Amino acid sequence: MRLLLVEDNARLANLIRDGLDRQGFAIDWYETIEGAVHAVQIGGFDLILLDLGLPDGDGLELVRSLRAGNNPTPILIMTARGGLDDRVAGLDAGADDYVVKPFEIPELAARCRALLRRPGATLSTILQAGNVSLEPAERMVLVKTQKIEISPREVDLLELLMRRAGHVVAKPAIENTLYSMDAEVTPNALEASISRLRKRLVAASADIEIKTVHGVGYALFIPVSEDA
């Protein structure tokens, strides 16, 4: 899952990024409303984590602007404004959830997953391809009924390919989903992840196949049986 974090406190932002990265999220961080607007225009985010007291304005104005533009991306407000009126104002402006600082990272991660499980959201549906199923909310992959051990990054990769099964997903699109904008990504990082994922699927007797489309990207297919 790719999250947009809008927070001007660098220490807190780094704690959030490190904590959520370990939970399998890719985080892009901006310190201002202006930066957030630019990031949203580029797109590709599953959830926005938004502070309200930002250097160039009130985060509520960003919420109102996104909703006025029919942007449906879930928004979780993170703020020290804990009064009832503040919480009501945030939710009425169009935010989906509201957490008061200070908070614990496990709670923040749980709130993120809860928002992404809502109908129509990224984590709402169990994915199935061949004998492989993926439960996005639990980040769990099963081959038939057997759970396989898989890294958070590989879960994200498999999820992306399963959601586009039968179609080629361009390499830049995959990298933009798996890695934050400022992440240091080695030239062969994606290829290495693909290779590890293939080996895990083969070892578990999965009947799906990840094909390389040279110069373009990757695609997930269910091989057709000769008896079919």
Backbone bond lengths (Angstrom), bond angles and torsions (degrees), N, CA, C in turn:
res aa  C-N    CA-C-N  psi(-1)  N-CA   C-N-CA  omega(-1)  CA-C   N-CA-C  phi
1 M - - - 1.444 - - 1.527 109.52 -
2 R 1.319 116.09 140.29 1.464 120.31 -178.70 1.524 109.25 -109.90
3 L 1.340 116.50 121.65 1.448 122.88 -175.62 1.517 110.64 -114.24
4 L 1.331 115.77 144.63 1.460 122.30 172.86 1.517 107.77 -102.68
5 L 1.311 116.62 118.54 1.462 122.77 178.34 1.519 108.99 -104.35
6 V 1.342 116.44 123.09 1.464 122.08 178.73 1.520 107.04 -117.41
7 E 1.334 116.61 102.20 1.464 122.35 -171.72 1.525 108.81 -155.19
8 D 1.349 117.14 127.65 1.466 119.62 -176.26 1.522 113.44 -91.96
9 N 1.326 118.00 -6.66 1.462 121.40 176.90 1.528 108.05 -88.56
10 A 1.327 116.28 105.90 1.461 120.53 -173.17 1.526 112.20 -62.07
11 R 1.324 117.04 -39.79 1.469 119.69 -179.14 1.523 110.58 -63.35
12 L 1.327 117.29 -46.78 1.456 120.46 179.38 1.522 110.85 -66.02
13 A 1.318 116.63 -40.69 1.463 120.33 -179.63 1.525 110.71 -59.97
14 N 1.330 116.74 -42.09 1.464 119.76 179.79 1.531 111.65 -67.58
15 L 1.331 117.03 -36.65 1.467 120.28 176.56 1.525 110.51 -63.76
16 I 1.332 116.01 -42.50 1.462 120.38 179.26 1.520 110.49 -65.46
17 R 1.317 116.41 -44.92 1.470 120.24 -179.05 1.518 110.68 -61.43
18 D 1.326 116.90 -46.77 1.464 120.00 -178.60 1.522 110.90 -64.50
19 G 1.335 116.02 -43.74 1.460 119.94 -177.84 1.514 112.97 -66.04
20 L 1.321 117.15 -44.94 1.458 120.37 -178.16 1.526 111.91 -75.41
21 D 1.329 116.42 -28.71 1.468 119.21 175.44 1.523 110.09 -60.94
22 R 1.322 117.28 -38.98 1.467 121.00 178.57 1.529 111.65 -68.57
23 Q 1.338 116.22 -18.74 1.464 120.80 178.42 1.526 111.66 -91.74
24 G 1.345 116.87 2.48 1.451 120.20 175.78 1.517 115.46 97.27
25 F 1.345 117.48 10.88 1.453 121.45 178.54 1.529 110.61 -96.82
26 A 1.326 116.51 144.97 1.467 121.61 170.76 1.524 106.89 -100.59
27 I 1.337 116.94 129.43 1.463 121.53 -172.02 1.518 110.86 -118.16
28 D 1.336 116.30 128.72 1.461 122.48 168.05 1.525 107.38 -106.04
29 W 1.330 116.20 129.57 1.472 120.88 -172.70 1.522 110.79 -114.38
30 Y 1.337 114.83 131.42 1.461 122.01 173.03 1.526 108.67 -132.46
31 E 1.337 115.39 149.10 1.459 120.61 -175.41 1.522 113.57 -100.66
32 T 1.331 117.65 -7.40 1.456 120.80 -174.31 1.529 111.08 -135.12
33 I 1.334 114.63 162.95 1.463 120.20 174.46 1.524 109.83 -64.03
34 E 1.325 116.36 -40.87 1.460 120.22 179.97 1.531 110.79 -57.88
35 G 1.318 116.41 -46.22 1.457 119.68 178.71 1.518 112.14 -64.19
36 A 1.337 116.26 -38.56 1.457 120.55 179.34 1.522 111.26 -64.71
37 V 1.335 117.06 -42.04 1.457 120.95 179.13 1.523 110.32 -60.63
38 H 1.325 116.00 -43.08 1.471 120.44 177.98 1.519 110.39 -61.16
39 A 1.339 117.49 -43.56 1.463 121.14 -179.02 1.522 111.19 -64.98
40 V 1.327 116.63 -41.31 1.463 120.49 -179.38 1.527 110.71 -64.41
41 Q 1.318 115.99 -35.80 1.461 119.63 178.54 1.520 111.48 -63.56
42 I 1.329 116.61 -34.83 1.461 120.66 176.05 1.517 109.87 -68.52
43 G 1.349 115.58 -39.55 1.460 120.96 172.75 1.509 114.47 86.04
44 G 1.334 115.18 -176.06 1.451 122.05 176.50 1.516 115.14 94.77
45 F 1.341 117.68 10.20 1.464 120.07 -177.89 1.524 110.96 -95.82
46 D 1.343 115.01 141.79 1.461 120.91 177.28 1.520 112.08 -92.05
47 L 1.339 116.86 -21.27 1.463 121.06 -175.74 1.527 108.96 -160.99
48 I 1.340 115.60 145.75 1.468 121.20 177.32 1.523 108.76 -114.57
49 L 1.331 116.52 126.81 1.470 123.15 173.29 1.521 107.04 -103.37
50 L 1.326 117.39 117.65 1.462 120.92 -166.59 1.518 113.00 -127.16
51 D 1.320 115.43 122.31 1.467 121.76 168.12 1.530 107.39 -79.90
52 L 1.332 116.92 156.90 1.462 119.50 -179.28 1.524 113.33 -98.73
53 G 1.327 117.43 -40.14 1.464 120.59 -177.94 1.514 111.56 -85.97
54 L 1.321 116.42 83.83 1.463 121.47 -175.87 1.525 110.75 -104.97
55 P 1.328 119.03 156.65 1.467 121.59 -174.09 1.526 114.62 -59.79
56 D 1.325 117.64 -30.22 1.462 119.84 -175.67 1.531 113.14 -111.85
57 G 1.339 116.37 20.63 1.450 118.01 174.84 1.515 113.19 149.10
58 D 1.323 115.15 -176.19 1.460 122.83 -178.94 1.520 108.92 -91.91
59 G 1.325 116.57 129.89 1.457 120.68 -179.56 1.517 113.82 -58.62
60 L 1.343 117.11 -25.08 1.465 118.94 178.79 1.521 111.85 -61.80
61 E 1.322 116.12 -30.87 1.465 118.98 178.11 1.522 110.70 -66.11
62 L 1.323 116.67 -35.04 1.462 120.01 176.07 1.527 110.28 -66.29
63 V 1.335 116.53 -41.89 1.464 120.45 177.92 1.526 109.75 -58.47
64 R 1.321 115.97 -49.60 1.476 119.69 -178.04 1.523 111.10 -62.46
65 S 1.327 116.00 -39.58 1.458 120.08 -178.97 1.527 111.28 -64.89
66 L 1.339 116.69 -43.34 1.463 120.19 179.73 1.525 111.00 -64.55
67 R 1.310 116.78 -42.62 1.463 119.36 -179.41 1.531 111.08 -69.94
68 A 1.310 117.32 -36.02 1.461 119.78 177.20 1.520 110.95 -64.39
69 G 1.330 116.39 -29.81 1.463 121.06 177.83 1.512 112.95 -89.63
70 N 1.344 116.22 12.07 1.474 122.38 177.87 1.520 113.14 62.08
71 N 1.327 116.73 29.59 1.458 120.29 174.09 1.530 108.29 -81.05
72 P 1.346 118.12 117.23 1.467 120.54 -173.69 1.524 115.09 -89.78
73 T 1.337 117.77 1.80 1.466 120.24 -175.66 1.524 110.45 -55.86
74 P 1.337 118.75 127.92 1.465 120.49 178.05 1.531 111.26 -58.01
75 I 1.338 116.03 141.79 1.463 121.97 -178.99 1.521 109.16 -124.90
76 L 1.324 116.01 126.14 1.457 122.47 175.47 1.521 107.85 -112.82
77 I 1.322 116.74 115.03 1.464 121.13 179.42 1.519 109.54 -82.25
78 M 1.346 116.23 134.45 1.462 123.39 174.87 1.526 106.99 -122.03
79 T 1.323 117.47 117.11 1.454 118.87 -174.12 1.518 111.48 -156.65
80 A 1.344 115.94 160.95 1.455 121.38 174.24 1.525 111.55 -84.46
81 R 1.332 117.01 -6.51 1.462 120.96 179.07 1.520 108.92 -77.98
82 G 1.328 115.72 96.62 1.459 119.45 -171.99 1.505 115.16 -103.55
83 G 1.327 118.53 3.97 1.448 120.27 -178.93 1.519 112.53 -69.54
84 L 1.328 115.86 157.84 1.461 120.56 179.92 1.522 111.10 -58.64
85 D 1.327 116.99 -44.76 1.465 120.30 -179.06 1.525 111.33 -62.14
86 D 1.338 115.63 -36.84 1.467 119.39 178.92 1.523 110.75 -65.42
87 R 1.330 116.36 -44.21 1.469 120.11 -179.42 1.523 110.85 -64.57
88 V 1.331 116.06 -42.00 1.462 120.08 178.79 1.527 110.36 -63.32
89 A 1.336 116.90 -41.98 1.468 120.73 -179.87 1.522 111.04 -62.20
90 G 1.327 116.82 -41.29 1.456 120.68 -179.69 1.514 111.88 -65.00
91 L 1.316 116.60 -45.58 1.464 120.28 -179.36 1.524 111.15 -69.36
92 D 1.331 116.49 -38.70 1.464 119.52 178.44 1.529 111.82 -67.20
93 A 1.327 116.73 -27.91 1.470 119.68 178.85 1.524 111.88 -70.90
94 G 1.341 116.02 -19.52 1.459 119.22 178.38 1.513 114.96 127.10
95 A 1.343 117.70 2.08 1.465 119.73 177.23 1.523 109.99 -70.70
96 D 1.329 116.34 155.07 1.454 121.41 -178.18 1.521 112.97 -97.41
97 D 1.330 116.76 -23.00 1.466 120.40 179.25 1.521 107.44 -156.61
98 Y 1.342 115.11 166.72 1.462 120.90 -171.37 1.521 107.48 -148.35
99 V 1.324 116.82 121.08 1.457 120.07 177.72 1.530 108.35 -124.49
100 V 1.332 115.65 137.17 1.465 121.59 -175.04 1.528 109.88 -96.43
101 K 1.319 116.32 132.07 1.458 122.01 175.38 1.531 109.17 -74.04
102 P 1.338 117.81 146.78 1.471 127.01 -5.22 1.530 111.08 -78.83
103 F 1.324 115.41 151.34 1.455 120.72 178.51 1.520 108.25 -135.74
104 E 1.317 115.63 165.47 1.461 121.67 177.70 1.532 108.82 -95.79
105 I 1.323 116.12 143.65 1.458 120.86 -178.40 1.533 112.37 -59.32
106 P 1.346 119.90 -41.18 1.471 118.30 177.86 1.531 112.82 -58.04
107 E 1.335 117.19 -36.78 1.465 119.11 177.42 1.525 110.62 -67.50
108 L 1.334 116.42 -42.27 1.462 119.76 179.18 1.525 110.19 -61.30
109 A 1.325 116.75 -44.04 1.465 120.50 179.27 1.525 110.59 -62.17
110 A 1.332 116.88 -40.90 1.466 120.43 179.16 1.519 110.95 -64.21
111 R 1.324 117.10 -39.58 1.466 120.63 178.41 1.539 110.44 -65.89
112 C 1.325 116.18 -38.31 1.468 119.84 176.76 1.521 110.45 -61.21
113 R 1.318 116.17 -47.39 1.470 119.54 -179.55 1.525 110.86 -63.35
114 A 1.342 116.85 -38.46 1.462 119.95 -179.95 1.531 110.91 -62.92
115 L 1.330 116.75 -42.30 1.468 119.62 178.66 1.521 111.27 -65.17
116 L 1.322 116.16 -38.40 1.458 120.20 -177.82 1.522 112.85 -77.20
117 R 1.328 117.06 -9.29 1.469 120.44 175.28 1.523 112.27 -89.22
118 R 1.305 117.67 -8.63 1.456 120.00 -177.31 1.528 110.96 -63.15
119 P 1.349 117.33 153.51 1.475 119.76 179.79 1.514 112.20 -51.30
120 G 1.337 114.96 129.28 1.454 120.39 179.97 1.511 113.99 86.67
121 A 1.342 117.55 -8.12 1.460 120.34 -178.79 1.524 109.93 -88.69
122 T 1.343 114.39 174.62 1.461 120.03 -171.38 1.517 113.57 -62.68
123 L 1.340 117.99 -35.22 1.457 119.84 -173.95 1.525 113.47 -97.28
124 S 1.317 117.85 13.43 1.461 119.40 -168.00 1.520 114.53 -81.07
125 T 1.318 120.31 -16.88 1.453 121.24 -170.53 1.531 111.38 -127.47
126 I 1.324 116.10 138.26 1.465 120.19 172.17 1.523 108.12 -74.96
127 L 1.316 116.09 128.66 1.464 121.37 -177.96 1.520 109.68 -93.30
128 Q 1.329 116.29 143.51 1.454 121.15 -179.63 1.520 109.61 -136.87
129 A 1.327 116.37 132.63 1.467 122.27 173.60 1.522 106.90 -146.25
130 G 1.346 116.26 114.88 1.452 118.90 -175.65 1.515 110.26 60.45
131 N 1.327 116.78 -132.00 1.463 119.73 178.74 1.523 112.50 -95.46
132 V 1.337 116.64 15.98 1.462 122.23 179.97 1.527 109.52 -106.88
133 S 1.319 115.93 130.12 1.461 120.99 174.13 1.521 108.85 -125.08
134 L 1.316 114.78 147.58 1.460 120.90 -179.35 1.518 107.87 -131.10
135 E 1.312 116.02 126.14 1.461 122.00 177.69 1.522 107.91 -102.13
136 P 1.344 117.56 98.49 1.464 120.69 -173.60 1.523 113.82 -57.94
137 A 1.319 117.19 -38.25 1.464 119.48 -176.86 1.520 111.87 -64.05
138 E 1.326 116.77 -37.81 1.462 121.21 -178.48 1.520 112.43 -95.29
139 R 1.356 116.62 -6.37 1.458 121.74 -176.81 1.530 110.06 55.70
140 M 1.311 115.69 45.20 1.463 121.56 -175.40 1.525 109.87 -120.36
141 V 1.344 115.42 137.03 1.462 121.95 179.49 1.515 108.82 -117.48
142 L 1.337 115.46 130.68 1.453 121.76 178.82 1.530 109.72 -120.90
143 V 1.325 116.10 138.99 1.463 121.79 167.71 1.521 105.18 -110.75
144 K 1.349 115.22 114.31 1.472 121.71 -165.37 1.527 106.70 58.65
145 T 1.302 118.90 -112.61 1.468 120.16 178.85 1.523 111.54 -114.38
146 Q 1.332 116.63 7.67 1.460 121.23 -175.71 1.518 111.02 -96.44
147 K 1.319 116.08 121.65 1.464 120.27 177.21 1.522 109.55 -72.54
148 I 1.343 116.73 137.01 1.458 119.81 177.26 1.524 109.08 -113.22
149 E 1.323 115.50 144.69 1.461 121.03 179.07 1.520 108.76 -78.17
150 I 1.315 116.08 128.46 1.459 120.97 -173.86 1.520 108.55 -152.82
151 S 1.315 116.88 141.36 1.459 120.80 -176.63 1.529 110.62 -73.48
152 P 1.340 118.32 156.73 1.466 120.64 178.52 1.526 112.96 -55.46
153 R 1.330 117.60 -40.24 1.460 120.61 179.80 1.531 111.17 -64.13
154 E 1.333 116.13 -39.68 1.460 119.98 179.48 1.521 111.28 -70.41
155 V 1.336 117.28 -32.84 1.468 119.88 174.56 1.526 109.58 -61.75
156 D 1.338 116.29 -45.45 1.466 120.12 178.94 1.529 110.93 -60.70
157 L 1.312 115.99 -41.95 1.457 120.91 -179.88 1.532 110.78 -63.89
158 L 1.327 116.32 -47.30 1.458 120.35 179.65 1.522 110.72 -63.06
159 E 1.328 116.80 -41.19 1.464 119.99 179.65 1.524 111.28 -60.48
160 L 1.312 116.27 -45.45 1.460 120.26 -179.90 1.527 110.97 -60.01
161 L 1.327 116.69 -44.96 1.467 120.40 -179.04 1.529 111.56 -69.02
162 M 1.333 116.98 -36.28 1.459 119.84 179.05 1.521 111.57 -67.86
163 R 1.330 115.85 -36.54 1.471 118.63 178.68 1.528 111.37 -67.92
164 R 1.310 117.06 -21.21 1.473 120.93 178.90 1.526 110.24 -117.44
165 A 1.318 117.63 31.10 1.465 121.60 -176.17 1.521 110.56 -54.11
166 G 1.346 114.69 134.32 1.454 120.87 -179.23 1.505 114.17 87.25
167 H 1.322 117.04 -4.84 1.467 121.64 -179.77 1.529 109.51 -122.20
168 V 1.310 115.50 148.38 1.463 120.41 177.45 1.521 109.06 -78.94
169 V 1.322 115.81 129.39 1.459 121.67 175.61 1.524 107.62 -105.33
170 A 1.319 116.90 121.55 1.461 121.17 -175.88 1.523 111.23 -63.60
171 K 1.315 115.73 144.68 1.461 120.81 -178.42 1.533 112.21 -56.75
172 P 1.336 120.19 -45.74 1.476 119.12 178.73 1.526 112.60 -59.73
173 A 1.324 117.30 -36.51 1.456 120.69 179.72 1.531 110.34 -65.87
174 I 1.321 116.64 -38.84 1.462 120.25 178.36 1.528 109.85 -66.22
175 E 1.327 116.69 -46.45 1.466 120.30 -178.92 1.520 111.24 -62.96
176 N 1.330 117.67 -37.99 1.461 120.49 179.51 1.517 111.77 -66.17
177 T 1.331 116.55 -29.51 1.457 120.74 179.02 1.517 111.99 -79.85
178 L 1.318 116.59 -39.40 1.462 120.79 -173.85 1.515 113.74 -81.99
179 Y 1.332 116.92 -28.30 1.458 119.74 -172.94 1.520 110.31 -124.13
180 S 1.331 116.30 144.15 1.453 120.25 175.15 1.522 109.38 -68.68
181 M 1.346 115.70 162.21 1.461 120.39 -173.40 1.518 113.22 -60.37
182 D 1.349 116.50 -34.50 1.465 119.20 -175.89 1.529 112.57 -100.49
183 A 1.316 116.93 11.40 1.459 119.64 179.00 1.527 110.04 -71.24
184 E 1.327 115.61 143.74 1.453 120.95 176.70 1.530 108.18 -85.65
185 V 1.321 115.91 103.38 1.458 121.46 -175.73 1.521 109.15 -107.70
186 T 1.324 116.37 121.02 1.461 120.04 179.10 1.523 109.40 -70.82
187 P 1.326 117.68 154.72 1.470 120.68 -176.77 1.526 114.21 -55.22
188 N 1.338 116.39 -32.80 1.464 119.80 -175.51 1.531 113.14 -104.38
189 A 1.332 117.70 13.42 1.466 120.48 -175.94 1.518 111.62 -61.23
190 L 1.317 117.26 -45.63 1.461 119.83 -178.24 1.523 110.69 -66.86
191 E 1.329 116.64 -43.18 1.461 119.96 179.32 1.525 110.97 -59.44
192 A 1.339 116.09 -38.94 1.460 120.06 178.84 1.527 111.03 -65.51
193 S 1.343 116.78 -40.25 1.463 120.32 178.53 1.525 110.73 -65.67
194 I 1.321 116.63 -42.31 1.465 121.01 177.52 1.527 110.15 -59.45
195 S 1.318 116.43 -44.89 1.467 121.14 -178.78 1.525 111.05 -61.78
196 R 1.330 117.19 -45.52 1.470 120.53 179.93 1.527 110.50 -63.78
197 L 1.335 116.37 -42.23 1.457 120.22 -179.15 1.525 110.82 -63.90
198 R 1.319 116.80 -43.02 1.469 120.16 177.71 1.533 110.70 -58.14
199 K 1.326 116.67 -45.61 1.466 120.45 -177.94 1.522 111.06 -62.80
200 R 1.327 117.41 -39.83 1.467 120.43 179.78 1.532 110.31 -65.33
201 L 1.324 116.46 -41.69 1.465 120.43 -179.27 1.527 111.38 -66.79
202 V 1.325 116.44 -42.16 1.468 120.35 178.06 1.522 110.48 -63.10
203 A 1.338 116.38 -44.56 1.466 120.47 -178.64 1.525 111.83 -62.49
204 A 1.344 116.10 -28.47 1.465 120.46 -179.19 1.531 112.49 -92.50
205 S 1.343 117.11 4.82 1.473 122.87 -179.43 1.527 112.43 63.90
206 A 1.309 116.09 36.73 1.463 119.80 175.15 1.524 109.20 -70.12
207 D 1.352 116.10 145.53 1.463 118.99 -179.35 1.527 112.40 -103.09
208 I 1.324 116.47 25.08 1.458 120.45 173.27 1.521 108.87 -109.27
209 E 1.302 115.87 159.94 1.469 121.04 -175.16 1.525 109.43 -135.47
210 I 1.331 116.49 133.35 1.462 121.60 175.28 1.518 107.97 -99.71
211 K 1.314 116.47 113.67 1.457 121.43 -177.76 1.517 110.85 -99.97
212 T 1.331 114.78 144.31 1.461 121.34 174.98 1.516 109.27 -93.42
213 V 1.326 116.20 126.72 1.466 121.57 173.11 1.525 105.55 -105.35
214 H 1.315 116.10 97.89 1.457 122.08 -169.82 1.529 111.94 -55.89
215 G 1.318 114.13 130.94 1.449 120.65 179.06 1.516 113.63 82.12
216 V 1.339 117.10 -3.06 1.473 119.98 -177.59 1.527 111.31 -124.50
217 G 1.324 117.32 -64.74 1.456 119.90 -176.60 1.507 112.23 173.46
218 Y 1.337 116.48 -140.00 1.458 121.61 -174.90 1.525 109.77 -137.50
219 A 1.330 115.14 155.74 1.457 120.47 179.03 1.518 109.44 -144.34
220 L 1.322 116.16 144.92 1.444 121.88 178.25 1.532 109.42 -102.37
221 F 1.330 115.89 128.62 1.459 120.93 -178.39 1.525 109.38 -130.44
222 I 1.325 115.45 154.90 1.454 122.45 171.37 1.526 106.44 -104.18
223 P 1.328 118.21 108.06 1.463 120.11 -178.36 1.518 111.76 -55.86
224 V 1.321 116.93 140.18 1.455 122.75 179.36 1.524 109.44 -84.52
225 S 1.331 115.99 127.83 1.465 120.72 179.70 1.527 109.89 -66.86
226 E 1.334 115.96 145.42 1.456 120.56 178.26 1.530 111.76 -65.32
227 D 1.350 115.66 -21.61 1.456 120.28 -179.81 1.517 112.02 -86.48
228 A 1.355 116.21 -6.83 1.456 118.74 -175.05 1.527 109.89 -73.84
